[in-house]
């Protein structure tokens, strides 16, 4: 008899009362899998905590971590979930946002891909949708390259699924680094970097099994349009981007590898070396060129200062 995959889904919430019910329903209605949902609420003002408590009281599949914690961002909330998650007898572990809609076979598809491809980590494309009815598939499934994990995530964290083996190692690592990891801004980037640097195989599905809601309060959302591009540029030029890359490289244990050492001092010559490696650092072709161009721009700016 074929065993039904058992999932622990970890959902980070904050002022999510408007959308969380639809998201939770789509998680609990997943086909072909057994789901336990663990929720952590960043202190909210819209009644999210009460809704979560009530839902847990009415459905044994829903659990939550004690209310009252203040995180100030999704990454710290997800790091808490990883740290506190019970391993139990779960086969797979997954992340969820509070405002999306999962298609019924999202989790079953992830388990099938992991088994068929011999993978430990999974993510996928998503279908972004806006209040006015516009939709667009966001493609993140370009071929992985040698160092992309040090500079970008594997796609939206809400598509991530971890095998038991990978999650147990990630959790043990996070327990050891928990104080330092609080300075990491993007949990999905960090978890992908940990997976790749520790020898785990990661598959990025070219299919979309979730509707990725876009609204004014998205912390990250879809990086599209001129406004988003300008915001990314600002993060490059204020030092956030490479500082985060170096922090992540340090925490996952590859700061002293030849590649990271070659640019870690961020001198002009280091940035030039990084520019030359641009096609090994991002997956999408356009991003490869942008990455290279930004590194060269930083070289020029260092010269003019």
C-alpha positions as CSV (number, residue, x, y, z in Angstrom):
1,X,0.0,0.0,0.0
2,X,1.4,3.4,-1.0
3,X,2.0,5.7,1.9
4,X,0.5,9.1,1.8
5,X,3.2,11.9,2.1
6,X,3.0,13.5,5.5
7,X,3.7,17.3,5.5
8,X,4.3,19.9,8.1
9,X,3.5,23.3,6.6
10,X,4.9,26.3,8.3
11,X,3.0,29.6,7.8
12,X,4.2,33.0,8.9
13,X,1.5,35.5,9.5
14,X,1.3,39.3,10.2
15,X,-1.9,41.4,10.0
16,X,-3.2,38.7,7.6
17,X,-6.8,38.5,8.6
18,X,-8.1,39.7,5.2
19,X,-6.6,36.7,3.3
20,X,-5.4,34.0,5.7
21,X,-8.7,32.0,5.7
22,X,-8.5,31.4,2.0
23,X,-4.9,30.5,2.2
24,X,-5.4,28.1,5.1
25,X,-8.3,26.4,3.4
26,X,-6.2,25.8,0.3
27,X,-3.5,24.2,2.4
28,X,-5.8,22.0,4.4
29,X,-7.6,20.9,1.2
30,X,-4.5,19.6,-0.5
31,X,-5.1,16.3,-2.3
32,X,-3.2,13.1,-1.8
33,X,-1.2,14.2,1.3
34,X,-1.7,14.5,5.0
35,X,-1.1,18.0,6.3
36,X,-0.4,19.5,9.7
37,X,-0.2,23.3,9.6
38,X,2.0,25.2,12.1
39,X,1.4,29.0,12.3
40,X,3.5,31.7,13.8
41,X,2.0,35.2,14.1
42,X,4.1,38.3,14.3
43,X,2.2,40.6,16.7
44,X,-0.7,42.0,14.8
45,X,-3.5,44.6,15.2
46,X,-6.2,43.1,12.9
47,X,-7.2,40.1,14.9
48,X,-5.0,37.6,13.2
49,X,-4.0,35.9,16.5
50,X,-7.6,35.4,17.5
51,X,-8.5,33.9,14.1
52,X,-5.6,31.5,14.3
53,X,-6.5,30.4,17.9
54,X,-10.1,29.9,16.8
55,X,-9.1,27.9,13.8
56,X,-6.8,25.7,15.8
57,X,-9.5,25.0,18.3
58,X,-11.9,23.8,15.6
59,X,-9.4,21.8,13.5
60,X,-6.8,19.5,15.0
61,X,-4.6,19.8,11.9
62,X,-3.9,23.4,12.8
63,X,-1.3,24.3,15.5
64,X,0.4,27.6,16.4
65,X,3.3,28.9,18.3
66,X,2.7,31.1,21.3
67,X,1.4,34.5,20.4
68,X,3.0,37.8,21.5
69,X,6.4,37.7,19.6
70,X,7.4,40.7,17.6
71,X,9.7,40.0,14.6
72,X,9.4,43.0,12.3
73,X,9.8,40.9,9.1
74,X,8.9,37.6,7.5
75,X,12.5,36.2,7.7
76,X,12.7,36.2,11.5
77,X,9.2,34.7,11.7
78,X,10.2,31.9,9.4
79,X,13.4,31.3,11.2
80,X,11.4,30.9,14.4
81,X,9.2,28.4,12.7
82,X,12.2,26.3,11.5
83,X,13.7,26.4,15.0
84,X,10.5,25.4,16.8
85,X,9.1,23.0,14.2
86,X,8.4,19.5,15.6
87,X,10.0,16.9,13.3
88,X,7.6,14.2,14.4
89,X,7.0,11.6,11.6
90,X,6.7,14.1,8.8
91,X,8.2,13.2,5.4
92,X,8.3,16.8,4.1
93,X,8.3,20.3,5.4
94,X,7.0,23.4,3.5
95,X,6.7,27.1,3.8
96,X,3.5,29.1,3.3
97,X,2.7,32.8,3.2
98,X,-0.6,34.1,4.6
99,X,-2.2,35.5,1.5
100,X,-1.8,33.1,-1.5
101,X,-4.0,30.3,-2.9
102,X,-2.6,26.8,-3.4
103,X,-3.8,24.6,-6.2
104,X,-5.1,21.3,-4.8
105,X,-2.1,19.1,-5.9
106,X,0.7,21.5,-5.0
107,X,2.2,19.4,-2.2
108,X,1.7,16.1,-3.9
109,X,3.5,17.4,-7.0
110,X,6.4,18.6,-4.9
111,X,6.7,15.2,-3.2
112,X,6.5,13.4,-6.6
113,X,9.3,15.6,-8.1
114,X,11.5,15.1,-5.0
115,X,11.1,11.3,-5.3
116,X,11.4,11.1,-9.1
117,X,14.4,13.4,-9.4
118,X,16.2,12.2,-6.3
119,X,16.1,15.8,-4.8
120,X,15.9,17.1,-1.3
121,X,14.7,20.7,-2.0
122,X,11.9,21.9,-4.2
123,X,10.5,25.2,-5.4
124,X,8.5,26.2,-8.4
125,X,7.1,28.9,-10.6
126,X,4.1,30.8,-9.4
127,X,1.1,32.6,-11.0
128,X,1.0,36.1,-9.8
129,X,-2.4,37.8,-9.7
130,X,-3.5,41.3,-9.0
131,X,-6.8,42.8,-7.6
132,X,-7.8,44.2,-11.0
133,X,-7.7,40.6,-12.5
134,X,-4.3,40.7,-14.2
135,X,-2.3,37.4,-14.0
136,X,1.2,36.5,-15.0
137,X,3.3,33.4,-14.6
138,X,6.6,34.2,-12.7
139,X,9.3,32.0,-14.1
140,X,12.1,31.1,-11.7
141,X,13.0,27.7,-13.2
142,X,15.9,28.7,-15.3
143,X,18.8,26.2,-15.1
144,X,20.7,26.5,-11.9
145,X,24.3,27.7,-12.1
146,X,27.4,27.3,-10.0
147,X,26.9,30.2,-7.6
148,X,23.3,31.4,-8.0
149,X,22.5,30.3,-4.5
150,X,24.9,32.9,-3.1
151,X,23.1,35.8,-4.9
152,X,19.4,34.8,-5.2
153,X,16.7,32.6,-3.9
154,X,15.3,29.6,-5.8
155,X,12.0,31.4,-6.2
156,X,9.3,32.5,-3.8
157,X,9.8,30.8,-0.4
158,X,6.1,29.9,-0.4
159,X,6.9,27.3,-3.0
160,X,9.7,25.7,-0.9
161,X,9.5,22.0,0.2
162,X,12.2,20.2,2.1
163,X,12.8,16.5,2.5
164,X,13.1,15.3,6.0
165,X,16.8,14.8,5.7
166,X,17.4,18.4,4.5
167,X,15.1,19.9,7.0
168,X,16.6,18.2,9.9
169,X,20.1,19.4,8.9
170,X,18.7,22.9,8.3
171,X,17.1,23.0,11.7
172,X,20.2,21.8,13.5
173,X,22.3,24.4,11.6
174,X,19.8,27.2,12.5
175,X,19.8,26.2,16.2
176,X,23.6,26.7,16.2
177,X,23.5,30.0,14.2
178,X,20.2,31.4,15.5
179,X,21.5,34.7,16.8
180,X,23.6,35.5,13.8
181,X,20.9,34.5,11.3
182,X,18.6,37.2,12.6
183,X,20.6,39.6,10.4
184,X,19.6,37.8,7.3
185,X,16.8,39.6,5.5
186,X,15.5,36.9,3.2
187,X,14.9,33.5,4.6
188,X,14.2,31.8,1.2
189,X,17.6,32.9,-0.1
190,X,19.3,31.7,3.1
191,X,17.6,28.2,3.0
192,X,18.4,27.7,-0.7
193,X,22.1,28.7,0.0
194,X,22.3,26.3,2.9
195,X,20.9,23.5,0.8
196,X,23.2,24.0,-2.2
197,X,26.3,24.5,-0.1
198,X,25.7,21.4,1.9
199,X,25.4,19.1,-1.1
200,X,21.6,18.8,-1.3
201,X,20.0,18.5,-4.7
202,X,17.4,21.2,-5.4
203,X,14.8,21.0,-8.2
204,X,12.9,24.1,-9.5
205,X,9.7,23.0,-11.1
206,X,8.7,24.8,-14.4
207,X,5.0,24.4,-13.5
208,X,3.0,26.7,-11.3
209,X,0.8,25.2,-8.6
210,X,-0.1,28.3,-6.7
211,X,-1.7,31.7,-7.1
212,X,0.7,34.3,-5.7
213,X,-1.4,37.3,-4.5
214,X,-0.1,40.8,-5.2
215,X,-1.3,43.6,-3.0
216,X,-0.1,46.8,-1.4
217,X,1.2,45.1,1.7
218,X,3.4,42.4,0.1
219,X,6.8,42.5,1.9
220,X,8.5,41.2,-1.2
221,X,6.1,40.3,-4.0
222,X,6.9,40.2,-7.7
223,X,10.0,42.1,-8.7
224,X,8.7,43.7,-11.9
225,X,8.5,47.1,-13.4
226,X,10.6,50.2,-13.3
227,X,9.8,50.9,-9.6
228,X,11.0,47.5,-8.5
229,X,14.1,47.7,-10.6
230,X,15.0,51.0,-9.0
231,X,14.5,49.5,-5.6
232,X,16.8,46.7,-6.4
233,X,19.4,49.1,-7.7
234,X,19.2,51.1,-4.4
235,X,19.9,47.9,-2.5
236,X,23.0,47.3,-4.6
237,X,24.4,50.7,-4.3
238,X,23.7,51.1,-0.5
239,X,25.7,47.9,0.1
240,X,22.8,45.7,1.2
241,X,23.0,43.2,-1.7
242,X,26.7,42.1,-1.4
243,X,26.7,42.5,2.4
244,X,23.8,40.0,2.6
245,X,25.7,37.7,0.2
246,X,28.8,37.8,2.3
247,X,26.8,37.2,5.5
248,X,25.0,34.2,4.0
249,X,28.3,32.9,2.6
250,X,29.8,33.2,6.1
251,X,27.0,31.5,8.0
252,X,26.6,28.6,5.6
253,X,30.4,28.0,5.8
254,X,31.7,29.0,2.3
255,X,33.3,32.4,3.1
256,X,36.8,30.9,2.9
257,X,36.3,29.1,-0.4
258,X,38.4,30.4,-3.3
259,X,35.4,31.9,-5.1
260,X,34.0,33.9,-2.2
261,X,37.5,35.0,-1.1
262,X,38.1,36.3,-4.6
263,X,35.6,39.1,-4.1
264,X,34.9,39.3,-0.4
265,X,37.1,42.4,0.3
266,X,34.9,44.3,-2.2
267,X,37.9,46.2,-3.6
268,X,37.7,47.4,-7.2
269,X,39.7,44.4,-8.4
270,X,37.4,42.1,-6.4
271,X,34.3,43.5,-7.9
272,X,35.9,43.2,-11.4
273,X,36.5,39.5,-10.7
274,X,32.9,39.1,-9.6
275,X,31.7,40.8,-12.8
276,X,33.7,38.3,-14.8
277,X,31.9,35.5,-13.0
278,X,28.5,37.1,-13.6
279,X,27.1,34.3,-15.7
280,X,27.8,31.8,-12.9
281,X,25.9,33.9,-10.3
282,X,22.4,34.3,-11.7
283,X,20.0,32.0,-13.5
284,X,18.0,34.2,-15.8
285,X,19.9,35.4,-18.9
286,X,18.8,39.0,-18.4
287,X,19.9,38.9,-14.8
288,X,23.3,37.6,-15.8
289,X,23.9,40.7,-17.8
290,X,22.4,43.0,-15.2
291,X,24.6,41.4,-12.5
292,X,27.7,41.9,-14.6
293,X,26.8,45.4,-15.3
294,X,26.1,46.3,-11.7
295,X,29.4,44.9,-10.6
296,X,31.2,46.9,-13.2
297,X,29.3,50.0,-12.2
298,X,30.5,49.5,-8.6
299,X,34.0,49.3,-9.9
300,X,33.6,52.7,-11.6
301,X,32.0,54.2,-8.5
302,X,34.8,53.0,-6.3
303,X,37.3,54.7,-8.7
304,X,35.5,58.0,-8.6
305,X,35.2,58.2,-4.8
